[in-house]
């Protein structure tokens, strides 16, 4: 039997990311562009069906779930994935032939549309009074665009909204957004100056927090933001990718909690929920760009590493996570449906389409 511990993708990744942490403000997802060996794995068909994760969060991968005709529905980087109110799995890609692609949950193509976002990077869908609103972040256009399901733009928050904060607006490159029920929202400047910005419902700038530095409240590539309501009082979870940490802030920007995830590059958040039962209702999934999906429980402990070795805690401290799998290259976003299935969108992965992971499998 193949000894998984003799060969770890972590060994390929170690030592490659540190030089990029201080490489400048506009870091983008080119952090791992030297790892050409990962591209070959995207075409290794013999790895379909790989079982990933640890009980009770084990999954069997379906690598070909989202395959389409590249001539008609090309993708570059698959940056975002979520579900709309009609149960469609919606993919965001930075290919302007079709920025948005919709599937049913069996992987059948339904629709492709949108061509305005050459650096489409973040996707959230808001249920607004019974209608879907798409929040699309483009880091090169420096905007968050709120659109109807048919593509009509309702509002755009561009760099001018932050003119009072940035003497040089070229230092602003947003990566993700999160919205509140009252219409206020947050934007993470993940590829610019590492701030998180708060806006009122009308799109007027309120305040900022984070930014570069060495204190716990500073941020280094705040790649995504997510409104965390699991405790009953909303807070903002920030994927502080450059620092390999998850950080919770109050809505006004006060740091509340820091959870290190050494060895990971946290990039996006997805709640589990669904029919996993009350035992797992407070769990979340974290897409890590370097080849893993982390499952955290309600106490913010990592309980499964989907795509890596089991998590190990020593004296309550999480030890460096070890990547090992043949399925993932660079997970950029994840979504968990009501049945507990994981859908994974990947960046810089040989233009691969999304992967679906079915829950509850055990190895033979």
C-alpha positions as CSV (number, residue, x, y, z in Angstrom):
1,X,0.0,0.0,0.0
2,X,1.3,3.5,-0.8
3,X,2.7,5.2,2.2
4,X,1.1,8.6,2.3
5,X,3.6,10.0,4.7
6,X,6.5,9.3,2.5
7,X,5.4,11.9,-0.1
8,X,3.6,15.0,0.9
9,X,2.5,18.0,-1.2
10,X,3.4,20.0,1.9
11,X,7.1,19.2,1.1
12,X,6.6,20.9,-2.3
13,X,5.0,24.0,-0.7
14,X,7.3,24.5,2.3
15,X,9.8,27.3,1.7
16,X,8.0,28.7,-1.3
17,X,5.5,31.2,0.2
18,X,7.6,33.2,2.7
19,X,9.4,35.4,0.1
20,X,6.0,36.4,-1.3
21,X,4.7,37.6,2.1
22,X,6.7,40.8,1.7
23,X,6.8,41.0,-2.0
24,X,4.6,44.1,-2.2
25,X,1.0,45.1,-1.9
26,X,-0.4,43.6,-5.2
27,X,0.2,40.0,-4.3
28,X,-2.5,38.3,-6.3
29,X,-2.8,34.5,-6.4
30,X,0.6,34.1,-8.0
31,X,2.0,33.0,-4.7
32,X,2.5,29.5,-6.0
33,X,3.3,30.0,-9.7
34,X,6.5,28.1,-9.4
35,X,4.7,24.8,-8.6
36,X,4.3,23.5,-12.1
37,X,4.2,19.9,-10.7
38,X,0.7,20.6,-9.4
39,X,-0.6,21.2,-12.9
40,X,0.1,17.6,-13.9
41,X,-2.1,16.4,-11.1
42,X,-5.1,18.2,-12.6
43,X,-5.0,15.7,-15.5
44,X,-4.3,12.6,-13.5
45,X,-7.6,10.8,-14.1
46,X,-6.6,7.8,-12.1
47,X,-7.1,9.8,-8.9
48,X,-10.8,10.3,-9.4
49,X,-12.7,8.9,-6.4
50,X,-9.9,9.7,-3.9
51,X,-11.2,9.7,-0.3
52,X,-10.2,12.8,1.6
53,X,-10.5,14.0,5.2
54,X,-11.1,12.4,8.5
55,X,-14.2,11.0,10.3
56,X,-16.8,12.3,10.5
57,X,-15.9,14.6,7.6
58,X,-14.6,12.2,4.9
59,X,-15.4,12.8,1.3
60,X,-15.1,11.0,-2.0
61,X,-13.9,13.3,-4.8
62,X,-15.6,13.5,-8.2
63,X,-13.0,15.4,-10.2
64,X,-15.0,15.4,-13.4
65,X,-18.2,16.6,-11.9
66,X,-18.1,20.0,-13.6
67,X,-16.4,19.3,-16.9
68,X,-17.7,21.3,-19.9
69,X,-16.8,21.8,-23.6
70,X,-13.9,24.3,-23.3
71,X,-14.5,25.6,-26.7
72,X,-17.9,26.9,-25.7
73,X,-17.6,27.4,-21.9
74,X,-13.9,28.2,-21.2
75,X,-12.6,29.1,-17.8
76,X,-9.3,30.6,-16.6
77,X,-9.3,30.7,-12.8
78,X,-12.4,29.4,-11.0
79,X,-12.5,31.9,-8.2
80,X,-15.9,31.6,-6.6
81,X,-18.7,29.1,-6.1
82,X,-22.0,29.2,-4.3
83,X,-25.7,28.3,-4.8
84,X,-28.6,30.5,-5.9
85,X,-32.2,30.4,-4.6
86,X,-33.2,28.0,-7.4
87,X,-30.7,25.4,-6.3
88,X,-28.2,26.0,-9.1
89,X,-24.5,25.8,-8.3
90,X,-23.0,29.0,-9.7
91,X,-19.3,29.3,-10.6
92,X,-17.4,32.6,-11.0
93,X,-14.5,32.6,-13.4
94,X,-12.2,35.4,-14.7
95,X,-12.8,34.3,-18.3
96,X,-14.9,37.0,-19.9
97,X,-16.4,34.6,-22.4
98,X,-18.6,33.5,-19.5
99,X,-17.8,35.0,-16.1
100,X,-20.7,33.0,-14.6
101,X,-21.6,29.4,-15.2
102,X,-24.5,27.6,-13.6
103,X,-24.8,23.8,-13.0
104,X,-27.4,21.5,-11.5
105,X,-26.1,19.4,-8.6
106,X,-25.4,16.5,-10.9
107,X,-22.9,18.6,-12.8
108,X,-25.1,19.2,-15.8
109,X,-24.5,22.6,-17.5
110,X,-27.5,25.0,-17.3
111,X,-26.4,28.5,-18.3
112,X,-23.5,30.7,-18.9
113,X,-23.5,34.5,-18.9
114,X,-21.7,37.8,-18.0
115,X,-18.6,39.2,-19.7
116,X,-17.8,42.4,-17.8
117,X,-15.3,41.2,-15.2
118,X,-11.8,40.4,-16.4
119,X,-10.5,39.9,-12.9
120,X,-13.6,38.4,-11.4
121,X,-12.5,37.2,-8.0
122,X,-15.2,37.1,-5.3
123,X,-18.8,35.9,-5.6
124,X,-21.6,36.1,-3.0
125,X,-25.3,35.7,-3.7
126,X,-27.8,37.6,-1.5
127,X,-31.4,36.7,-1.1
128,X,-32.9,40.1,-1.2
129,X,-36.7,40.1,-0.6
130,X,-37.1,36.9,-2.5
131,X,-34.7,37.8,-5.4
132,X,-31.1,36.9,-5.9
133,X,-28.5,39.7,-5.9
134,X,-25.0,38.8,-7.1
135,X,-22.1,40.5,-5.4
136,X,-19.1,40.3,-7.8
137,X,-15.7,41.6,-6.8
138,X,-13.1,42.4,-9.5
139,X,-9.7,43.3,-8.2
140,X,-8.4,44.9,-11.4
141,X,-11.5,47.0,-12.0
142,X,-11.3,47.8,-8.3
143,X,-15.0,47.3,-7.7
144,X,-17.8,45.4,-6.1
145,X,-20.7,45.2,-8.5
146,X,-24.2,44.2,-7.2
147,X,-26.3,42.7,-10.0
148,X,-29.6,41.0,-10.6
149,X,-29.6,37.4,-11.7
150,X,-30.0,38.5,-15.3
151,X,-27.0,40.8,-15.1
152,X,-28.5,44.2,-14.5
153,X,-26.2,46.2,-12.4
154,X,-27.9,47.8,-9.4
155,X,-24.9,49.4,-7.7
156,X,-21.1,49.5,-8.1
157,X,-18.7,50.5,-5.4
158,X,-15.5,51.6,-7.1
159,X,-12.2,53.1,-5.9
160,X,-13.6,56.6,-5.7
161,X,-15.7,55.6,-2.7
162,X,-12.3,55.2,-0.8
163,X,-10.7,58.4,-2.0
164,X,-10.6,59.7,1.5
165,X,-8.7,56.6,2.7
166,X,-6.2,56.1,-0.1
167,X,-3.9,59.0,-1.3
168,X,-3.0,56.6,-4.2
169,X,-6.1,54.6,-5.4
170,X,-3.7,52.3,-7.2
171,X,-3.1,50.7,-3.8
172,X,-6.7,49.4,-3.7
173,X,-7.5,46.0,-5.1
174,X,-10.5,44.4,-3.5
175,X,-10.9,40.6,-3.3
176,X,-14.2,39.9,-1.5
177,X,-17.3,41.3,0.1
178,X,-19.8,40.5,2.9
179,X,-23.2,42.1,3.5
180,X,-25.5,42.6,6.4
181,X,-29.3,42.3,6.4
182,X,-29.7,46.1,6.8
183,X,-27.8,46.6,3.5
184,X,-24.4,47.7,5.0
185,X,-21.4,45.8,3.8
186,X,-17.7,45.1,4.1
187,X,-15.0,44.9,1.4
188,X,-11.6,43.2,1.9
189,X,-8.7,44.9,0.2
190,X,-6.8,41.6,-0.1
191,X,-4.5,42.5,-3.0
192,X,-4.0,46.1,-2.1
193,X,-3.2,47.6,1.3
194,X,-4.7,44.8,3.5
195,X,-7.5,46.8,5.0
196,X,-11.1,45.8,5.5
197,X,-13.5,48.6,4.7
198,X,-17.1,49.2,6.1
199,X,-19.9,50.9,4.1
200,X,-23.4,52.0,4.9
201,X,-26.4,50.7,2.9
202,X,-26.1,53.6,0.5
203,X,-22.5,52.6,-0.3
204,X,-20.9,55.5,1.7
205,X,-17.6,54.7,3.3
206,X,-17.7,54.5,7.1
207,X,-14.4,53.2,8.4
208,X,-11.5,50.8,8.0
209,X,-9.5,48.3,10.1
210,X,-6.6,46.0,9.7
211,X,-3.9,47.2,7.4
212,X,-0.2,46.1,7.3
213,X,1.7,45.8,10.5
214,X,2.8,43.4,13.2
215,X,0.1,43.7,15.8
216,X,-2.6,41.0,16.1
217,X,-5.2,43.3,14.6
218,X,-3.1,44.0,11.5
219,X,-3.7,41.9,8.4
220,X,-1.6,40.5,5.5
221,X,-3.7,39.6,2.5
222,X,-7.2,39.6,4.0
223,X,-8.4,37.4,1.1
224,X,-12.1,37.0,2.2
225,X,-14.6,38.3,4.7
226,X,-17.7,36.5,6.1
227,X,-20.5,37.4,8.5
228,X,-20.4,34.9,11.3
229,X,-23.7,34.6,13.1
230,X,-23.2,31.3,14.8
231,X,-23.0,32.8,18.3
232,X,-26.2,34.7,17.8
233,X,-24.3,38.0,17.6
234,X,-22.8,38.8,14.2
235,X,-19.0,39.2,13.8
236,X,-16.8,39.4,10.8
237,X,-14.5,36.5,10.1
238,X,-11.4,37.5,8.0
239,X,-9.2,35.0,6.2
240,X,-5.8,36.5,7.0
241,X,-4.1,34.4,4.4
242,X,-0.6,35.9,4.5
243,X,-0.4,35.4,8.3
244,X,-2.0,31.9,8.1
245,X,-4.7,32.9,10.5
246,X,-8.4,33.3,10.9
247,X,-9.4,36.5,12.7
248,X,-12.8,37.6,14.1
249,X,-13.6,41.2,14.5
250,X,-16.6,43.1,15.8
251,X,-18.6,44.9,13.1
252,X,-17.0,48.1,14.1
253,X,-13.5,46.6,13.7
254,X,-12.4,45.5,17.2
255,X,-10.3,42.3,17.2
256,X,-12.2,39.5,19.1
257,X,-10.4,36.3,18.4
258,X,-7.3,34.9,16.5
259,X,-7.1,31.3,15.4
260,X,-3.7,30.3,13.8
261,X,-3.9,27.7,11.0
262,X,-0.2,27.1,10.4
263,X,0.6,25.5,7.1
264,X,-2.7,26.7,5.5
265,X,-3.5,29.7,3.3
266,X,-7.1,30.4,4.3
267,X,-8.9,31.9,1.3
268,X,-12.7,31.6,1.7
269,X,-15.4,30.5,4.1
270,X,-18.5,28.3,3.7
271,X,-20.9,27.2,6.5
272,X,-21.8,23.5,6.7
273,X,-25.4,23.6,7.9
274,X,-27.7,21.5,5.8
275,X,-28.8,18.1,7.0
276,X,-25.6,17.2,8.9
277,X,-27.7,17.5,12.0
278,X,-27.5,19.6,15.2
279,X,-24.1,18.2,16.0
280,X,-22.5,19.9,13.1
281,X,-24.6,23.0,12.6
282,X,-21.8,25.3,13.9
283,X,-19.1,23.9,11.6
284,X,-17.5,25.9,8.8
285,X,-15.3,24.9,5.9
286,X,-12.2,27.0,5.0
287,X,-10.7,26.8,1.5
288,X,-6.9,26.8,1.7
289,X,-5.1,27.9,-1.4
290,X,-2.3,25.4,-0.9
291,X,-4.4,22.3,-1.4
292,X,-6.8,21.7,1.5
293,X,-10.3,22.4,2.9
294,X,-10.3,22.8,6.7
295,X,-13.4,21.8,8.7
296,X,-13.7,23.8,11.9
297,X,-16.2,23.2,14.7
298,X,-18.0,25.8,16.7
299,X,-15.0,26.2,19.1
300,X,-12.8,27.1,16.1
301,X,-10.9,23.8,16.3
302,X,-9.8,22.0,13.1
303,X,-11.6,18.6,13.1
304,X,-10.8,17.5,9.6
305,X,-8.3,18.4,6.9
306,X,-9.9,17.5,3.6
307,X,-6.8,17.0,1.4
308,X,-4.3,16.7,4.2
309,X,-3.0,14.7,7.1
310,X,-5.2,14.7,10.3
311,X,-4.9,17.8,12.4
312,X,-2.7,17.4,15.5
313,X,-3.0,19.6,18.6
314,X,-0.3,19.7,21.2
315,X,-1.1,21.4,24.5
316,X,-4.1,23.0,22.7
317,X,-1.9,24.4,19.9
318,X,-2.6,23.3,16.3
319,X,0.6,21.9,14.7
320,X,1.6,22.8,11.1
321,X,-0.9,21.3,8.7
322,X,0.4,18.8,6.2
323,X,-1.0,18.7,2.7
324,X,-1.4,15.4,0.9
325,X,-3.8,14.6,-1.9
326,X,-4.0,14.1,-5.7
327,X,-7.3,15.9,-6.1
328,X,-6.7,19.5,-5.2
329,X,-4.2,22.0,-6.7
330,X,-5.2,25.4,-5.3
331,X,-8.7,25.6,-3.7
332,X,-9.9,29.2,-3.9
333,X,-13.5,28.9,-2.7
334,X,-15.8,26.2,-1.4
335,X,-19.5,25.7,-1.0
336,X,-21.4,23.2,1.1
337,X,-24.9,22.3,0.0
338,X,-27.8,21.1,2.1
339,X,-26.8,17.4,1.7
340,X,-23.3,18.2,3.0
341,X,-21.6,17.9,-0.4
342,X,-18.5,20.1,-1.0
343,X,-18.0,22.0,-4.2
344,X,-14.5,23.4,-4.8
345,X,-13.4,26.1,-7.2
346,X,-9.7,26.3,-7.9
347,X,-7.3,29.0,-9.0
348,X,-4.3,28.3,-11.3
349,X,-5.1,24.7,-11.7
350,X,-4.8,24.0,-15.4
351,X,-8.2,25.7,-16.0
352,X,-10.0,22.9,-14.3
353,X,-13.7,23.0,-13.7
354,X,-15.2,22.7,-10.2
355,X,-14.8,19.5,-8.2
356,X,-17.6,17.9,-6.1
357,X,-16.9,15.9,-3.0
358,X,-19.6,13.6,-1.7
359,X,-19.8,13.2,2.1
360,X,-19.9,10.1,4.3
361,X,-17.6,7.8,2.4
362,X,-15.1,5.4,4.1
363,X,-12.2,3.6,2.4
364,X,-12.6,0.0,1.4
